[in-house]
Amino acid sequence: MKHIRSIITLGCLAAMAATSGAQGFRSGSGITDIMRAGPRLGPPPVQRAPASPSAAPVQRAAEFIVALVNSEPITNTDVQSRVTRLIKENPDAERVPRGELTRLVLERLIVERAQLQLAKENGIKVDDVAIDQAEQTVARQNEISLVELRRRVAAEGIALADFRKDLRDQLLLTRLRDREVESKVKISDSEADEYLRDQRNSNTKNAALQNLNLAQVLVVLPENATDAQVAAAQKKAQGLAERARAGEDFEKLVRENSDSPDRANGGAIGMRSADRYPPLFVDAVQSTAVNGIAGPVRSSAGFHVLKVLAKAQIGSLDATVTQTQVRHILLLNDPKRTTAQAVAQLAEFKRRVQAGTADFAGLARDNSQDASAKEGGDLGWSRPGQFVPEFEEAMDRLSPGQISDPVVSRFGVHLIQVVGRRDSKLTQSEQREAARNVLREQRIEEAFTTWVQEVRARAYVEYRDPPQS
């Protein structure tokens, strides 16, 4: 990880690619999707050395308001700081004329402010426990500890309080989008069936409807790795790839060499749709047969050697997916109980189960606040994408028999136990649901664009002096 990529940066670049579209965030499924890119980080304001007494006066851009959004100011510093981060994290942005780039960033800030104000008006809140979990998610997905994450944040010149505020804003926007857009998009059975028929009759395969099961060996790279360290890591990864291609046991190579947390599972990530894998992985294995080896491929984390465990096109007779049997205890958001209190209660339940003084199913029956309580919290066999990302990200990290730490989601706080996993052929109903998800994502994009434009149109925006660098 050279630095943690910015969700703001990614959004701005998307806006540049589609200048006719709304200047807003891409619709997301939750904190996991947002944090895969990471919160926005960037350099501190440029410090210029003071001019000598004899030097000619240097004209500096003073602090001033460039726009008001429903009476809330956006300052020149707000705009220029965002532009600076954007250019630092994405060199391609430098090819955009500075005036156009500044205009895009300002419009994006306007839409962002309008959405955050709407979230506040709707009573949407994010508490500190959710921010703590978001921090941990960012650290985990960047393969570093929480302490190391905070060190890198500080090294980027960002105060921890500002970093956490940024996480809070992203969570607020995610929950607002879910409430205002995603929950309202519905796809009928007939639409899903028609989509599946079209895919089966098509001569070209839709990557969005392909399921993959990949395993990986990760050779991690330290931050700011030297050329020698990069060369050494690449050489090691190349050697591991050659050994795998020569027939060595891939699981053994993973256990003995991988720096990834999934090494305990032989590096297997699980059968899921291609859009739930990093695009880098999907591109690398497109022409790789089942049991074939791809890579090493380079990411910000290091070098990955990939093995294709399975491929299946949804809609085909052999389409399969990795299913997880899971149960949970849910404590709903409650005015009488804070999130921190719910977390503490579930942590105590976990301690009791692990100590053998309580049974998970029994605790679920007595305490869980959802319909699964009567079944001991059993949610049955689930497929990837069935649960909200906060829940699923935690579930995917568990081996059968393991219990998670308390997980905060938009619904409340969960304690999760994985009972088992299996690879199973998709039923017609499950294939329909997979097709429904693809169509739903497409509709969400369309609905989100319209919604962003409506939020922007309703906001009172007063432009003041143009931003100056």
Secondary structure, DSSP 8 states (H G I E B T S, - for coil): --S---HHHHHHHHHHHTTTS-SS----SSHHHHHHH---------------TTS---------EEEEETTEEEEHHHHHHHHHHHHHH-GGGGGS-HHHHHHHHHHHHHHHHHHHHHHHHTT----HHHHHHHHHHHHHHTTS-HHHHHHHHHHTT--HHHHHHHHHHHHHHHHHHHHHTGGG----HHHHHHHHHHHHH-SS--GGGEEEEEEEEEEE--TT--HHHHHHHHHHHHHHHHHHHTT--HHHHHHHH--SGGGGGTTB--SEEGGGS-HHHHHHHTT--TT-EEEEEE-SSEEEEEEEEEEEETTSTT-EEEEEEEEEEEEE-BTTB-HHHHHHHHHHHHHHHHHTSS-HHHHHHHH--SGGGGGTTEEEEE-TTSS-HHHHHHHHT--TT-B---EE-SSEEEEEEEEEEEEEE--HHHHHHHHHHHHHHHHHHHHHHHHHHHHHHHS-EEE-S----
